[in-house]
Amino acid sequence: MNDYNQIRVTTTNENSETAIAVMTAMEFFGGLMIEDFSDIEACPWDYIDEELLKKDKTKVSVSGYVASGENITDILERLHVMLPEGSTVEVIGVNEDDWANNWKKYYKPIHVGKNLVIKPSWIDYEKSGDEIIVELDPGMAFGTGTHETTRMCMEHLEKYITPSSRVLDVG
């Protein structure tokens, strides 16, 4: 049995604001998830999954989530009446485990500076040459190491720290 139902509305870029407004009025718990790939190539990414670049840039999807035991018939009927013409509505069952772990498929090893490699703990990675592997298991208390200030600090540590150096992380 699924823990949640994802109600996903897909529409054109032109109708996306209307779809978002309609979905906002439904008051889904946890807010909405919006997938809009129209300007993905314009963003200055350090890394981007190739599959994301293949996404349809002419469509926008807006999703809200409801508990699986909740009656969604009224929600679906209201959506069909209020959404712009040509919009589609899907109901997708989501398991709690999937919800909590799906982000991991987008987190890959990244190179920082000359020799540092940040690697998620669940991915196998072959060390090459003088690489220094930093294995992270990011969660709610620790990020992925990709934030600009984190990268800058790591690059400076790599540049200035020697094997005899001692450092203290204060924050």
Stockholm file with secondary structure:
# STOCKHOLM 1.0

chainA/1-171         MNDYNQIRVTTTNENSETAIAVMTAMEFFGGLMIEDFSDIEACPWDYIDEELLKKDKTKVSVSGYVASGENITDILERLHVMLPEGSTVEVIGVNEDDWANNWKKYYKPIHVGKNLVIKPSWIDYEKSGDEIIVELDPGMAFGTGTHETTRMCMEHLEKYITPSSRVLDVG
#=GR chainA/1-171 SS CCSEEEEEEEEESTTHHHHHHHHHHTCCEEEEEEEECTTGGGSCCSCCCHHHHTSCTTEEEEEEEEETTSCCHHHHHHHHHHSCTTCEEEEEEECHHHHHHGGGGGCCCEEETTTEEEEETTSCCCCCTTCEEEEECCCSSSCCSCSHHHHHHHHHHHHHCCTTCCCCCCC
#=GC SS_cons         CCSEEEEEEEEESTTHHHHHHHHHHTCCEEEEEEEECTTGGGSCCSCCCHHHHTSCTTEEEEEEEEETTSCCHHHHHHHHHHSCTTCEEEEEEECHHHHHHGGGGGCCCEEETTTEEEEETTSCCCCCTTCEEEEECCCSSSCCSCSHHHHHHHHHHHHHCCTTCCCCCCC
//
